[in-house]
Amino acid sequence: MEIDGFRGELITADHADYDTARAVWNGAVDRRPGLIARCGGSADVAAAVRFARDHDLEIAVRGGGHNVAGTAVCDDGFVIDLSAMRAVWVDPVHRTARAQGGALWGDVDHETQAHALATTGGIVSHTGVAGLTLGGGIGFLMRTHGLTVDNLLAAEVVTAEGDIVRASADEHPDLFWALRGGGGNFGVVSSFRFALHPVGPTVLAGPVFWAADDTTEVLRFYRDFAGEAPDELGTVVRLGAVPPLPAIPEDLHWRPAIAVICCYAGAVEDAERTVRALRRFGTPLVDLLAPTPYAAFQAATDDTVLHGWHYYWKSTNLAGLSDDTIAVIADHAYAARSPRSYSAMFHMGGAVARVPQDATAYAGRDVAHNIIIDGVWLPAESDKHAAAETAWARRFLQALQPHRATGVYVNFLDSDDDTGRVREAYGDRTYRRLAEVKAKYDPDNAFHHNKNIRPG
């Protein structure tokens, strides 16, 4: 088989690399596409889109392949695969970076940190740049420098017609608005251009762990501590078993615990003063907060969410951390059966909240905290854990219903049972505007293997 104008690699079911090429981060996703087009650049992407449209094929688009719902692959259809497109170019003078659509956040951090620069990325280095950016992009730097979409300067996009266009504040501004939070609904982004900021190369970062029995007291302290923290301090609260990482003493491995993970986007001396009260609270099991290379910190938890494990997610925005909300979290966080399951809570606000609500398609500007509930188990444990972890995540989310704020982070939506929550992620007004942009750039909904927004 040949595709006119395509110079990449075509992978069919009889290809030696087929099973590797169709595998995504979530090992629970097992789909068998009819054809995978591994692209080498934007011209290949455009040729692949035109071929798929001409032959009326189902289209899935793969960047990093990290989305929990597995939308990067589809049964019997055509996967436009950007995973070989991982180049990153840095302009240290103008403090910008250009990343191809298949790049991972580790690729971006590696190149930008060579110049002591960074932009807001995910908290796991093997997360794809494309998926995280198009959904909004939350990470440790967001309270200082905004979401990933707030740092997006331009994008090269292959439209549903197979045309290559540039979206920015000055070119196709409606498309540029929609790309900043609206997901992969509007085309295939073959490259991104980001603003960079001075960060690192050494930052004060790492987790402080307390025993699970201390969860209520730690969260009540954290509520006030985070509320008064400067924007430079990014924090994520993790609740679950202590992962067996080399930096953690073996006698703590798999012990139920709560951790506050910090990263201070500023001088280490200022960071030491900012986190002093946190480190002195209660009786920590272990304190791993230390000066560390920013890129190494970004990759520190990669081994706790490995490719091929099975994942099931639930998420919501929280109205705040009331005593009742804290009680629900403490009651449910450690009830999972699999020791790999966990929940994580992100402190929003800061620069995120200072961007006008209608400036981008990302709709959670006024959210204080976002929580994600992650059921995780090994492939061989599916009979033992799959149903139990799914039920745990659903019960946890249900118990949080009275304490939820409006909306949900679209990148944290799981598979079929979250389909109806896409509109919830945006709210009616933003969703209607996204549907209008969709109708202009993809009226036939060719790009629908995603958190789909139907044409208005």
C-alpha positions as CSV (number, residue, x, y, z in Angstrom):
1,M,0.0,0.0,0.0
2,E,1.1,3.5,-0.8
3,I,-0.1,6.9,0.3
4,D,0.5,9.8,-2.1
5,G,3.0,12.3,-0.6
6,F,3.7,10.1,2.5
7,R,7.3,9.3,3.4
8,G,6.8,7.8,6.8
9,E,6.3,4.2,7.8
10,L,3.0,2.3,7.2
11,I,2.3,-0.5,9.7
12,T,-0.3,-3.1,9.2
13,A,-1.4,-6.1,11.3
14,D,1.2,-8.4,9.7
15,H,4.1,-5.9,10.5
16,A,6.6,-7.1,13.1
17,D,6.1,-3.8,15.0
18,Y,2.3,-3.8,14.9
19,D,1.7,-4.8,18.5
20,T,4.2,-2.3,19.8
21,A,2.8,0.4,17.5
22,R,-0.8,-0.1,18.7
23,A,0.1,-0.2,22.4
24,V,-0.6,2.9,24.4
25,W,0.2,3.9,28.0
26,N,-2.9,2.4,29.5
27,G,-2.5,-1.3,29.1
28,A,-6.2,-1.8,29.7
29,V,-6.8,-0.4,26.1
30,D,-6.4,-3.2,23.5
31,R,-7.5,-2.0,20.1
32,R,-6.5,-3.2,16.7
33,P,-6.4,-0.5,14.0
34,G,-6.4,-1.5,10.4
35,L,-3.5,0.8,9.5
36,I,-1.0,2.9,11.4
37,A,0.8,5.7,9.6
38,R,3.9,6.7,11.5
39,C,4.7,10.2,10.3
40,G,8.0,12.0,10.0
41,G,6.7,15.5,9.7
42,S,3.8,17.8,8.9
43,A,3.8,16.9,5.2
44,D,3.3,13.2,6.2
45,V,0.5,14.2,8.6
46,A,-1.3,16.1,5.9
47,A,-0.9,13.3,3.4
48,A,-2.3,10.8,6.0
49,V,-5.3,13.0,6.8
50,R,-6.1,13.4,3.1
51,F,-5.8,9.6,2.5
52,A,-8.1,8.8,5.5
53,R,-10.7,11.3,4.4
54,D,-10.6,10.1,0.7
55,H,-11.1,6.5,1.9
56,D,-13.7,7.3,4.6
57,L,-11.6,5.8,7.3
58,E,-12.1,6.2,11.1
59,I,-9.2,8.5,12.3
60,A,-7.4,8.3,15.6
61,V,-4.4,10.6,16.3
62,R,-1.5,9.5,18.4
63,G,0.9,11.9,20.0
64,G,2.4,10.6,23.3
65,G,-0.3,7.9,23.6
66,H,-0.7,8.8,27.3
67,N,-4.4,9.6,27.5
68,V,-6.1,7.2,30.0
69,A,-9.1,6.7,27.7
70,G,-6.8,5.3,24.9
71,T,-8.2,7.6,22.2
72,A,-4.9,7.4,20.3
73,V,-6.0,4.1,18.8
74,C,-9.2,2.8,17.3
75,D,-10.4,-0.6,16.2
76,D,-10.2,-1.2,12.4
77,G,-9.5,2.4,11.6
78,F,-6.5,4.5,10.7
79,V,-4.1,5.8,13.3
80,I,-2.1,8.9,12.4
81,D,1.0,8.4,14.6
82,L,3.2,11.3,15.5
83,S,5.3,9.3,18.0
84,A,8.4,9.6,15.9
85,M,8.1,13.4,15.8
86,R,9.8,14.3,19.0
87,A,12.2,17.0,18.1
88,V,12.4,20.2,20.3
89,W,14.2,23.4,19.3
90,V,15.0,26.1,21.9
91,D,15.5,29.8,21.2
92,P,17.2,31.0,24.5
93,V,17.4,34.6,23.3
94,H,13.7,35.0,22.8
95,R,12.9,32.4,25.4
96,T,10.7,30.2,23.2
97,A,10.7,26.5,22.3
98,R,9.1,24.6,19.4
99,A,8.1,21.0,20.0
100,Q,6.8,18.5,17.5
101,G,3.5,16.9,18.1
102,G,4.9,13.5,19.2
103,A,7.3,15.0,21.8
104,L,7.1,14.0,25.5
105,W,7.5,16.5,28.4
106,G,10.8,14.9,29.2
107,D,12.0,15.9,25.7
108,V,11.0,19.5,26.4
109,D,12.5,19.6,29.9
110,H,15.7,18.1,28.6
111,E,16.3,20.8,25.9
112,T,14.9,23.8,27.8
113,Q,16.8,23.1,31.0
114,A,20.1,23.2,29.1
115,H,19.4,27.0,29.1
116,A,17.8,27.1,32.6
117,L,14.4,27.6,31.1
118,A,11.1,25.8,31.3
119,T,7.4,26.1,30.7
120,T,4.5,24.5,32.5
121,G,4.4,20.8,31.7
122,G,2.9,17.6,33.3
123,I,4.1,15.9,36.5
124,V,5.2,12.8,34.6
125,S,7.9,13.1,32.0
126,H,6.5,10.5,29.6
127,T,3.3,12.4,29.2
128,G,2.8,13.6,25.7
129,V,3.1,17.3,25.0
130,A,0.2,17.4,22.6
131,G,-2.5,15.8,24.7
132,L,-1.6,17.7,27.9
133,T,-1.4,21.0,26.1
134,L,-4.6,20.7,24.1
135,G,-6.6,19.9,27.3
136,G,-5.1,22.8,29.3
137,G,-1.9,21.7,30.9
138,I,-1.7,21.6,34.7
139,G,1.7,21.1,36.5
140,F,4.0,22.4,39.2
141,L,4.8,25.7,37.5
142,M,1.2,26.7,36.7
143,R,0.6,29.0,39.7
144,T,3.7,31.0,38.7
145,H,3.6,30.9,34.9
146,G,0.1,29.8,34.1
147,L,-1.2,26.6,32.4
148,T,0.6,25.1,29.4
149,V,-2.1,26.7,27.1
150,D,-1.3,30.1,28.7
151,N,2.3,29.7,27.4
152,L,1.3,28.5,23.9
153,L,2.3,31.1,21.3
154,A,1.4,29.3,18.1
155,A,0.6,25.9,16.7
156,E,1.0,24.3,13.3
157,V,-2.2,22.4,12.5
158,V,-3.3,20.0,9.9
159,T,-7.0,20.5,9.3
160,A,-9.6,18.0,8.4
161,E,-9.1,19.0,4.8
162,G,-5.4,18.1,4.9
163,D,-4.3,21.7,4.8
164,I,-1.4,23.0,7.0
165,V,-2.3,26.2,8.8
166,R,-0.7,28.3,11.6
167,A,-2.8,29.2,14.5
168,S,-1.9,32.1,16.8
169,A,-3.3,35.3,18.2
170,D,-2.9,36.8,14.7
171,E,-3.6,33.9,12.4
172,H,-6.8,31.8,12.7
173,P,-7.4,33.3,16.2
174,D,-10.7,31.3,16.6
175,L,-8.8,28.1,16.1
176,F,-6.0,29.2,18.4
177,W,-8.6,30.0,21.1
178,A,-10.2,26.5,20.7
179,L,-6.9,24.6,20.7
180,R,-6.1,26.1,24.2
181,G,-8.3,23.7,26.1
182,G,-10.6,22.2,23.5
183,G,-8.6,19.0,23.0
184,G,-7.8,17.3,19.7
185,N,-11.2,18.2,18.1
186,F,-10.0,20.7,15.5
187,G,-7.1,19.2,13.7
188,V,-3.8,17.4,14.1
189,V,-1.2,19.7,15.8
190,S,2.1,18.8,14.2
191,S,4.1,21.4,16.3
192,F,3.7,23.8,19.2
193,R,5.6,27.0,20.1
194,F,5.8,27.8,23.7
195,A,7.0,30.8,25.9
196,L,9.7,29.8,28.3
197,H,10.7,31.2,31.7
198,P,13.8,31.1,33.9
199,V,13.5,28.0,36.1
200,G,16.2,26.0,37.7
201,P,18.3,24.2,36.8
202,T,18.2,23.6,40.5
203,V,14.9,23.9,42.4
204,L,13.8,23.0,45.9
205,A,11.4,20.1,45.3
206,G,10.2,16.7,46.5
207,P,7.7,15.1,48.8
208,V,7.1,15.1,52.6
209,F,5.2,11.9,53.8
210,W,3.1,11.4,56.8
211,A,1.3,8.2,58.0
212,A,-2.2,7.7,56.7
213,D,-3.6,8.0,60.2
214,D,-2.5,11.7,60.1
215,T,-4.4,12.5,56.9
216,T,-7.2,14.6,58.5
217,E,-4.7,16.7,60.4
218,V,-2.3,17.1,57.5
219,L,-5.1,18.2,55.1
220,R,-6.4,20.7,57.6
221,F,-2.9,22.1,58.0
222,Y,-2.4,22.0,54.2
223,R,-5.7,23.9,53.6
224,D,-4.2,27.0,55.4
225,F,-0.7,26.5,54.2
226,A,-1.6,26.3,50.5
227,G,-4.0,29.2,50.9
228,E,-1.2,31.4,52.1
229,A,1.5,30.1,49.9
230,P,3.2,32.3,47.3
231,D,2.5,31.6,43.6
232,E,6.1,30.2,43.2
233,L,5.1,27.2,45.3
234,G,3.4,24.4,43.4
235,T,2.0,21.5,45.4
236,V,0.3,18.2,44.7
237,V,-1.1,16.1,47.6
238,R,-0.8,12.3,47.0
239,L,-2.8,9.7,49.0
240,G,-2.1,6.0,48.7
241,A,0.7,3.5,49.4
242,V,4.2,4.8,49.5
243,P,5.8,3.8,46.1
244,P,8.9,1.7,46.2
245,L,11.3,4.3,44.8
246,P,15.0,4.2,45.5
247,A,15.0,7.5,47.4
248,I,12.5,6.2,49.9
249,P,13.6,3.9,52.8
250,E,12.5,0.3,52.2
251,D,10.7,0.0,55.5
252,L,8.2,2.6,54.2
253,H,7.5,0.9,50.8
254,W,3.8,0.2,50.3
255,R,2.8,1.8,53.6
256,P,-0.4,3.9,53.4
257,A,0.6,7.5,53.6
258,I,-0.2,11.1,52.6
259,A,2.4,13.2,50.8
260,V,2.6,16.8,49.9
261,I,4.9,17.1,46.9
262,C,6.4,20.6,46.4
263,C,8.3,22.4,43.7
264,Y,9.3,26.0,44.2
265,A,9.8,28.0,41.0
266,G,12.2,30.5,42.5
267,A,15.4,30.8,44.5
268,V,16.2,27.9,46.8
269,E,16.8,30.2,49.7
270,D,13.3,31.7,49.4
271,A,11.9,28.2,49.0
272,E,13.5,27.0,52.3
273,R,11.6,29.7,54.2
274,T,8.3,29.0,52.4
275,V,8.2,25.3,53.2
276,R,9.6,25.5,56.7
277,A,6.2,25.2,58.4
278,L,5.2,22.3,56.2
279,R,8.3,20.3,57.1
280,R,7.8,20.9,60.8
281,F,4.2,19.9,60.9
282,G,3.4,16.8,62.9
283,T,5.8,13.8,62.6
284,P,6.7,13.2,59.0
285,L,7.7,9.6,58.0
286,V,10.3,11.0,55.6
287,D,11.2,14.4,54.2
288,L,12.6,14.3,50.7
289,L,12.4,18.0,50.0
290,A,15.8,19.0,48.7
291,P,17.6,21.1,46.1
292,T,17.4,19.0,43.0
293,P,17.7,19.4,39.2
294,Y,14.3,20.4,37.8
295,A,14.3,17.9,35.0
296,A,15.2,15.1,37.4
297,F,12.3,16.1,39.7
298,Q,9.9,16.1,36.8
299,A,10.8,12.5,36.1
300,A,11.0,11.3,39.7
301,T,7.6,9.5,39.7
302,D,7.7,8.1,36.2
303,D,8.1,4.5,37.6
304,T,4.9,4.8,39.7
305,V,2.8,5.0,36.5
306,L,4.5,2.8,34.0
307,H,3.4,2.0,30.4
308,G,1.4,-1.1,30.1
309,W,-0.2,-1.1,33.6
310,H,-4.0,-0.9,33.7
311,Y,-5.6,2.4,34.7
312,Y,-9.1,3.7,35.5
313,W,-9.6,7.3,36.4
314,K,-12.3,9.5,38.0
315,S,-11.9,13.2,38.7
316,T,-13.7,16.4,39.7
317,N,-13.1,20.0,40.7
318,L,-13.5,20.7,44.4
319,A,-15.3,23.7,45.9
320,G,-12.7,23.9,48.7
321,L,-11.2,21.8,51.5
322,S,-13.9,22.0,54.1
323,D,-13.8,19.7,57.1
324,D,-16.5,17.6,55.5
325,T,-14.6,17.4,52.2
326,I,-11.4,16.4,54.1
327,A,-13.4,13.7,56.0
328,V,-14.6,12.2,52.7
329,I,-11.1,12.1,51.3
330,A,-9.7,10.5,54.5
331,D,-12.4,7.9,54.5
332,H,-12.0,6.8,50.9
333,A,-8.4,7.5,49.8
334,Y,-6.9,4.3,51.3
335,A,-9.8,1.9,50.6
336,A,-8.5,0.7,47.2
337,R,-7.5,-2.9,47.0
338,S,-4.5,-2.5,44.7
339,P,-1.4,-0.9,46.4
340,R,-0.7,0.9,43.2
341,S,-4.0,2.9,43.2
342,Y,-3.8,6.4,44.6
343,S,-5.5,9.8,44.5
344,A,-3.9,13.2,43.9
345,M,-5.1,16.7,44.5
346,F,-3.7,19.7,42.6
347,H,-3.6,23.2,44.1
348,M,-4.8,25.6,41.4
349,G,-5.1,29.4,41.6
350,G,-2.3,31.9,41.2
351,A,-1.5,32.7,37.6
352,V,-4.1,30.2,36.4
353,A,-6.9,32.3,38.0
354,R,-5.6,35.6,36.7
355,V,-6.3,34.8,33.0
356,P,-9.7,36.0,31.9
357,Q,-12.3,33.2,31.7
358,D,-13.0,33.6,28.0
359,A,-9.4,34.1,26.9
360,T,-8.9,30.3,26.2
361,A,-11.2,27.3,26.0
362,Y,-9.9,26.0,29.3
363,A,-12.8,26.6,31.7
364,G,-11.5,25.9,35.2
365,R,-10.0,29.3,36.0
366,D,-11.8,29.8,39.3
367,V,-11.1,26.3,40.7
368,A,-9.2,26.0,44.0
369,H,-8.3,22.3,43.9
370,N,-8.7,19.5,41.4
371,I,-8.7,15.8,42.5
372,I,-8.0,12.7,40.5
373,I,-8.8,9.2,41.6
374,D,-6.5,6.7,39.9
375,G,-7.3,3.0,40.0
376,V,-4.1,1.2,39.0
377,W,-3.2,-2.5,38.7
378,L,-0.9,-4.8,36.9
379,P,-2.1,-6.6,33.7
380,A,-1.8,-10.0,35.4
381,E,-3.9,-8.7,38.3
382,S,-7.0,-7.9,36.2
383,D,-9.1,-10.7,37.6
384,K,-8.2,-9.7,41.1
385,H,-8.3,-5.9,40.9
386,A,-10.1,-4.5,37.8
387,A,-13.6,-4.6,39.2
388,A,-12.6,-3.6,42.7
389,E,-10.5,-0.6,41.6
390,T,-13.2,0.6,39.2
391,A,-15.8,0.4,42.0
392,W,-13.5,2.2,44.4
393,A,-12.9,5.1,42.1
394,R,-16.6,5.5,41.4
395,R,-17.6,5.3,45.1
396,F,-14.9,7.9,45.9
397,L,-16.2,10.3,43.2
398,Q,-19.8,9.7,44.3
399,A,-18.9,10.5,48.0
400,L,-17.4,13.8,46.8
401,Q,-20.5,14.9,44.9
402,P,-21.8,17.3,47.6
403,H,-18.4,18.9,47.8
404,R,-17.7,19.4,44.0
405,A,-17.2,22.7,42.2
406,T,-18.6,23.1,38.7
407,G,-16.6,21.3,36.0
408,V,-13.9,18.7,35.6
409,Y,-10.5,18.8,33.9
410,V,-11.0,17.3,30.5
411,N,-7.6,15.5,30.4
412,F,-8.6,13.5,33.5
413,L,-11.8,12.1,31.9
414,D,-11.7,8.3,31.4
415,S,-13.5,6.2,28.8
416,D,-17.1,5.6,27.9
417,D,-18.7,6.3,31.2
418,D,-17.2,9.8,31.2
419,T,-18.5,10.7,27.7
420,G,-21.4,12.7,29.1
421,R,-19.1,14.9,31.2
422,V,-17.4,16.6,28.2
423,R,-19.9,19.4,28.3
424,E,-19.5,19.6,32.1
425,A,-15.7,20.2,31.5
426,Y,-16.4,23.4,29.6
427,G,-19.8,24.7,30.7
428,D,-22.6,25.6,28.3
429,R,-21.2,28.9,27.0
430,T,-17.7,27.7,26.2
431,Y,-19.0,24.4,24.8
432,R,-21.3,26.2,22.4
433,R,-18.4,28.4,21.2
434,L,-16.2,25.3,20.8
435,A,-18.9,23.6,18.8
436,E,-19.0,26.6,16.4
437,V,-15.3,26.4,15.8
438,K,-15.6,22.7,15.3
439,A,-18.3,23.3,12.7
440,K,-15.9,25.6,10.8
441,Y,-12.8,23.5,10.9
442,D,-14.2,19.9,11.1
443,P,-17.8,20.0,10.1
444,D,-17.9,16.2,9.4
445,N,-16.5,15.4,12.9
446,A,-13.6,13.5,11.3
447,F,-11.6,13.9,14.5
448,H,-14.0,12.3,17.0
449,H,-11.7,9.8,18.7
450,N,-11.1,12.2,21.5
451,K,-13.2,14.0,24.2
452,N,-15.5,14.8,21.5
453,I,-17.2,18.1,20.8
454,R,-19.8,17.7,18.1
455,P,-20.0,20.4,15.4
456,G,-22.5,23.1,16.3
